[in-house]
């Protein structure tokens, strides 16, 4: 009986040609390292992946092997199959369709890599592996939806297996390894946060998927979906010839892929282009060459041409151009401008006026007093690197260096189903996160077929502490004096980069005029926060109580959402609060500071008041430090 698959045919999908090509390349040569599809919700990412599995030809596997080993290649066999093949044993061969193995975000390490086979342990008294998801994914498609939300500890295990092509299990007395060679496909919505750079670089190909804006194309999408849902069998039959033709191309490409050659002049062009783009990883050239060969093989050719290389570069390089966090992609040089003599004279006058303005600004910076009218109008200043060379700033420099080098904070949790399991123990209360393997072993050691209450064990896990770094940036008019806002933005930029390293949630609150504004609610889209920071303008009064109130509200919501969360407020200000919420400003400041301390919100204050400057306006920094036990750093 023919199995009926309710999957939209690959050739029936409208548009998304670049994504289709990337998936076909990975199908021809899985060594490219997988495909990452990035785009908004509802753009067909999952549909493409499932359609690919339905398109691909059947594969040969060892019939009785739980890992689906390749019977024709000893290098892709588990230890058991390899031993049989070497000793001349008979490996029964079966054929089966490739399938999509979904990796859920809530998966545990036991389910991913495998664990003790309880049934065999009880019946036969031996320790054998119960295969996990990596065994099921071998020689199939491993699909991770919302891969940017995958827990770090699961991603680490997955990266090891993807890099080596083998899953090595060492636990509960088990020592087993088996092949784990799969087509890795991930999808993500960039609005929900960036992907860890370690995982991003593992994906050989990257495609940004966008919904078509052409009305006719969108109408065609609706029509095909309606036709497919009303009668999927007839719809699939209509596209069967196209499916078979494309399937034959994939099979032929797999056969000739190792014979495809890349001319030296194209290799020279590729290497030169990668260097000019500022890409540092060698994986860029390696993956591009593999992809170009696969594209040529799909076209039935054994020599890569320039068009193949261009297509491959479009798939393999976009996510590697920005090779370092927050580094802007290199910009091509601007062509020389063709100006008339009058335009040249106008530009010289503008540069002369600008020079006068800069001299005036330097005189202002050297002044020992702050003009009361400065900062009444909105001004925009760019961030400035914090001077870390003088003795007063050494502690701050050391702090930033330690922060960048430190890893995410992890805490030990017991009987809580979140985090990587590291051990087990007896339960203290009613058990929830039961370790079945350890529980069974306890009963086996007592030589009892019945599990008693004393045998129950619960997991001990290492869980990542959810953390929020909320930056409170004073952008009032007083921060324009001596361009303090440039230093303040530089400090905020350091903490944004620190949050990126630690994968912390990040928020940005700016306060000026009548109230504070939450420019960025808790997020992991760090580049967006940087852009918002760069656009902050100065001007107006200092509503510091409003900023502290927003911080308290944000901290309360975050702690309600995540148990044991840690919230840190980074307050960059001169402390000259002069806009109350509605009452006495000092009483409001005291009440808000006490509230933050009760909520266990750690406050760090970066005082932007320069030393040696006469400034009669009062500052609330000392009061805040006293009531919240905040650390104060003078810049």
N, C-alpha and C positions, 0 to 999 in steps of 0.2 A: 504493500500500500504506500502510495506516495504521500510524503508528509506535506501538509499544507502550511505555508508560512504567511502570516498576515503582515508582511513587510513590504513597504513601498519599494518597487524596483529601483535600483541605483540609476539606471538610464532614464527613468521617468522624472527624476528630480530636476526642477527648473533652476537654471543658473548655477551659481556657486562652483564655477569651473575650476578655480584655483584650489578649493578645498577637495574637490573630486580628484584632481591630479595628485595632490599630496597624499591622499589615502591610497590611491593606486600605486604610487611610488613605494609607500611603506609595505604594501601587500607584495610587490615584486621583490623588494629587498628590505626585510625587517631590520637589517643592520643600520639603516639610517637613523634609528633611535626613536621612532614613533612620531606622532603628529599631535600638535596642540591646536585646538580650535577655540578661538576667543571671539566672543560676540554677545550681543544682547539676547535676552530670553526670546524664545519663539522664532529663531532664525534657522532652525532645521539641523542643528549640530548632532543631536542624538539620532535623528532620522538618517542622516548620512552614514553614521557608524553602523547602524543595524542593517542598512541596505548594502553596505560593503560586505558584511559577513555572508549575506544571502547570495551575493554575486560570486564570491571566491569559489574555486574548484575544491573538490574533495581531496583529502590528504590521506596518506597511508600511516597507520599507527600499529604498534604492537598490541594485539587484541586483548591480552589479559593484563596489560600494564596500567596501573592507576595514573601514571604520569603521561600517557600518550606518546611514548618514545618513538623516534624515527627509526624504523627497522632497516633503512638503507644507509644510515650514517652512524657508526659507533661513537662518534664524538657528541652525538645528541641522544645518548642512552643513559638511563640510570645505572647504578652499580649492578643491579640484578640482571637487567637485560644485557649489559655489556659482558658480564661473566658468562651468560648463556651463549652469546655470539662468539666469544673467544674460544669457548670449549666445544664449539660446533653444535650447540643445541638448536632445537627447532623453534624459531620465533614465528608464532602465528600472526599473520598480517590481516588487518581489517581496514576498511575505508570508511571515512566519515566526513561530514560537512564541518567546516570551521564554524565556530560560534563566538558570540560576544559574551565574555565573562565580566559582569558588572562588579566593581569594587565599591561597596557602600562606604560612606564617610564614617559610619559608626563601627567599622570592622575592628576586631581585636587582633592582636598579634597571633594568638593561637589559631584563629580562623584563617589568617593570612598564610602563615608558614606551615601549619600543621601541628598536631599534638599527639599525645599518647592514645593509641587505639584501646579504649576501655574494654570493648567486647573481647578482643584477643587476650588482653591482660587477665580478665576474669576467667575465660574459658581455657586458655592454653598456658597462662602464667608466663607469657613472654612480653617483652616491651617492643612494640611495633608502632610505626608511624601511621596516624590517620591523616591522609593528605589534606592540605589546605587549599586556599584559593589559587596560590601560585602554581600548584600542581595541575589544577583544572585549567589554568590559563596557558599552560605550555602548548605552543604551536597554535594558539588561538588568538583572539583579540581581547586584550585586557583594557576595559573602558572605565575611566574614572570621570564621572560627571561632577562638576564643581570642584575640580582638582585643587584649586587655590584654597579650599576650605579643609583640605585633608590634614589630619593631626600630624604633628611633626614626627612622632615616634613611628607611626605607620609609614610615613614618607621615607624615613631613613632606611627601614627594612626593604621597602620597595626599590629604592635607589641601588642598594647593594645587589639585589637580585638582577635588576635590569642591566647593571654595569657588567656583572660577571656572566650572566646567562645561566646561573645555577642558584638553586635555593639550598642552603646548608642549614640543617636543623641540628642543634646541640642542646637538648633539654630533656629533663626527667629520665636521664640515662639513655636517651636515644641519640644515635649519631648516624644521620642519613643525609645524603645529598641527591638531588635530582635536577634534571635540566628545567630551566624556566626561561624559555625563549619565546617571547610573545610580541605581537604587534601592539605597542603601547599607544593608546589614543586617549587624550584628555580633552575635556571641554571646560570652559569657565566663562563667567560673566565678569568683565573687568570692573564693573561697578561694585562688586563685593570684595574687592581687595586684590593686591598683587600676589604673584606666585613667588615662592622662595626661589632665589637665584640658582640654588643647587638643582632644584627640580626643573626650572625653566631651561637650563642648559642641557638637561638630559633629553629633552624633546628635540629631535633632529630637525623637524620641520614645524613651521608656525604659519597659521593662516588666520587673518582677521576677517570674521564673517559679518557681513552687514546685510540687512534686508534690502531687496531692490526697491528703488524709488520710482521706477517706471510703472505707471498704472497698468499697462498691458501685461507686463510680466507678473505683477501681483494678481491680476485677474486669472492668468493662466495657472498660477499656483493654486488658487482657490478651486478652479475647475478640476484640476487633476486630483486634488485631495477628495473632492466630492465624488468623483467617479470611482476612485479607489475604495472609499468607505462604503459606497453603495453596492459594489460588486468586485471585491478584491481578486477573485479567481479569474474572471474575464479580463480585468485590467492587467493582471500579471501576464496572462497569455498573450495579450496584445504586444507587450514589450519583451516577450521571450526571445525573438530573433536578435534584438539589440543586446540583450543580456548575454546570450550565447556568444555573439561576436566579441564582446568585450572580455568575456571569460577566456576565450581562446587567445586573445592578445596577452592577457595576464600569464597564462600558462606558457606561451611562447617566450615571453619576456623573461620568465624565471629560468627557462632553459638556456637562453643565450646571454644572460646578464654577465657571466664571468668572462665572456669573450669580447665584451664591449671595451673599446679603448678611447682614451682622451688625448687628443693631440697636445704636444708640448706648448704650442703657442697659446692654446686656451688655458692651460695650467698657469702659464706666465701671466696672462690677463687676470685670472682668478686671484692669484697671490697678490698681484699689484693692487687690485680692487679692495681686497680684504685689509691690506695695510693702510690704504688711503682712508678707509672707513674707520680706522682706529680699533678694529676688532683684535683682541689679544689672544683668544683661544684658538688652538690648532683645530679644534673640532669643526670650526667654520669651513675650512677647506675640505676636510675629510668628508663631512656630510654632504657638502655641495657636489663633490665629485661622485659620490655614491648616488645621489639623487639624479644628477645629469645622466649617468649611465642607465639608470632605471627608466628615465624618460625616453632615451634613445631606444632602449630595448622594447618599450611599449609601442614604439613606432616601427619595430621590426628591423632597426639598423644596428650595426656593430661599431659605429664610430660616432662620437659625440660631436655635434656641431654647435655653432655659436648660439643659436636659438634655444637649444637644450640647456646650455649653460646659463643663459639669462633666466629661464624659467626656474632652474634649480636654485639660483641665487635669490630669486624672489621668495622662495620657500624656506631656505636655510639661513638667511642672514638677518632678516628684520629684527628678530628678538635678540640678536647678538651685537647689533650695532652699538647699543648703549651698554657697553661691557662692564661698567661700574655703576653702583647705585647713585642716582641723582645726577649722573654725568650726562650733559646734553650731547646729542649726536653731533658729529662734526658738520659744520656748514660749508658748502662749496664757496669758493672765493667769488666775490661780487665782480662783475665785469666793470671795466673803467667807464665812468660816466662821460658822456659827450655834452659838455656845457659851453655856453657862449661866454664871451668876455664879461658881459654884464652879470651873468650868473656867478662867475668866479669872483667878481668884485663884491657882490652881495654876500657870498659865503665868507669872504675875508672879514667883512664888517661884522657878521654874526659871530665869528670866532673871536674877534677883538672884544666885542661886548661880553661874550662868555668869559673871557680871561679877566675882565674887570670884575665880573660877578664873583669869580672864584677868589680873587684877591680880597674882595669885601667879606666873603665867607670866612677866609682865614683870619682876618682881623676880628671878626665876631667870635671865632673859636678861642682866640687868645685873650678875649675880654674877661675880666674877673667878675662881672655881674651879668645877670640875666635880664635882658630888656623885657618889661612887662607885656609889651604888645606882640612879642614874637610868637608865632604859632597860631594866631587867630584864624588864619586861612589854611585851607587844606594844602598839604605839601606831600610829595611822595619821595622817599629816600630808599635807596637799595641797601641790601645787607652788607655789613663790613666784617671782615674776619676779626675775631677777638684777639687782642694783643696778648700773647701768652709768653712773652719773653721777659717781662719784668718780674721781680721777685714776688710781688703781691698776687700775680696771676698763676704762679706755679701750681698751687693747690688745685685751682680750677682746671688747669691743663691736665694735671694728673687724673682728675676726676673724669674728664671727657675720654682720656685714653683708656682708663679702666672700663668705662661704660661701653666703649666701642668693642673692647676685647672680650667682654663678659658674655656668657651665654644666658639663655632664658632661665628664669628661676623656676625650679621644680620642687614640689613638696610631696612628701609621702602620705598617701591616703590609704585607708583600710576599709574594705567592704563598700567601695564606691566604684561603679563601673566605668570610670573615666581615667585614662592614662595607660602607660605601658606596664604590664605585670612584671614584677621583679622577684616576687616571692609569695609565700602564703603563710597564714597563721590561723589560730583558732578564733572563732567569732566572739566578740564581746557582747553583742546584742543579737536580735533576730537577724540571721544572715540574709544578704541580698546578692552580693557578688561572689557566689560559691565557685570555688575551684574544683571542678568535678574530677580532674585528674588526681590532684592531691588527696581528695576525699576517697576516691577509689583505692589509691595506693595505701592509705591508712588502713582500710578494711582488709586489703590483700595481705598486708604485713601481719595482721592479726589472724590471718587464715580463716576469715569469716566471710561467707557469701552475703551476709546482711550488713548494710551500713547502719551504724548506730549514731546517736547524736554526738558522741565524742569523736567520731571520725570526720565530722564536717570541718572543712577548711575554707577560708575566704581569702581572696587575693589581696596582696599588698602591691600597690601600684605607685609609680612615679608620675604625677600629673603636673602639667604645666600650669603655673599660676597665671590666671588672666589678669592683665595689668593695663591700666589706662594712664597715659601721660597727657595731662591737660595743660596746655601752654596759655597763660594769661598775659597778653601783651598790652602794655600801656602805650596807646597811640595818641595821647592827648597833645595839646599844643606845647606843653612844657618839654615834651620829649624831642621837639624840633630844635630846642636850644642846644647849640654845639653839636647838632646832629646826633643826639643820643640814640635816636631811633635806629640808626644804622648799626650801632653796637648791639642794641636790643634784638634786632632781627638776626644778627650774627649768632647771638646766644641761642635764640629760638631755633635757628637752622641746625645747630649742633645737636639739640635734643630731638629734632625730627630725624636726623641721621641715626642717632642712638636708638630711637624707637624702631627704625627699620631693621637694625642689626638684631634687636631682641624680639622682633615681631610683635611689639606691643600695639595696643590700640592708641590712637592719637586724636587729640581734639585741640581746636584753636579758638580762643576767646579773646577778642580785642575790645578795648573799652576807651571811648572818647565821647565828648559831647554830653548828651543827656543820659545815655545808658550804654551797657555793654552789648555786644553782638556775638553770638556763637557762629563763627564763620565755618567751622568744621565740627560736626558732631562726631562721636567716637568712630574712627575708621582706620583702615590699614592702607588707604590709598595715599601714600606718603607724597608722591609727586603733586597730587592735587593740593595737599596742604601747603607744600612749598610755593605753588603758584599763588595761592590765596595770601600767603605771607608776603610775597613780593608785591602784591597789589595793595597792601595796607597803606593808608595815608594818615598823616598827623593833622591835628587841628581840634580846637575846642577844649572843654574842661575835662576833669578826671573823675568819672563815675566808678571809683574803685569798689564801693559796696555792691553795686550791681554785678560786677565781675565775680566777686566772692559768692554772691547769691546764685549766679548761674553755675559756678563750680560745685556748690553744695547740691543743687538740683541734679546736675549731671552725675555726680558721685552716687547719690542715692539710687538713681535709676540703674546705673551700671552695677552697683552692688546687689540690687534686687535681681538683676538678670543673671549675674555670675556669682556663685557662691565662693567665698574666700577671695574675692577680687581685691587687688591692691590699686589704689588711686593716688597718684602724685600730681600736685599742682605746681607748675613752674611759673612763678610770678616774676615778670620782668618789668620793673617800674622804678620811679623815683619816690613813690609813696605819697604823693601830694593829692590826696582825695579831697574833693570839694563839691561833689554832687551826691547828696544823700538819696536814699530810696523814698523818703517821705517824712523822716523824723530827724532826730539829732544824729549827726554823722558819726560822732565818736561812739555813741551808744550802739549804733548799728554795726560799726566795725567790731566792737567788743562782742556783741551777740553772734555775729557771723563767724568770728574766729573761734569762739567757744563751740559753736555748732560743728565746724570742720574738725576740731579736735575730738569731739564725741564720736564723729563718724569715722575716725581713724584715717582721715585724709592727710597725707604727708605734704607739707607745704615747704617749698624751697624758694627763697627770695633772692633775686639778683638785682642789687641796688645799683642803678645807673647814675646816681649823683656823683659828679666828678669831685675829687678832693681839691681843696684850695679855692673853691668857688663860693662867693658870698651869695647865699640864697635864703631870704627871710621866710619863704613859704614853709609851713610845718609839714613834716612827713610822718606817716603812720607806720613806717617800717619797723621801728623798735617795738611799738605796741603789738603788731602782728606777730613778731618773733617771740615776744614774751608769752602771748596767749596760746600760740599754736606749737611752740617749741620748734619753730622753723629755723633752718640753717640760713644764714644771710651771707651772701658773697658780694663783696665790693668789686666793681669793675673799674 
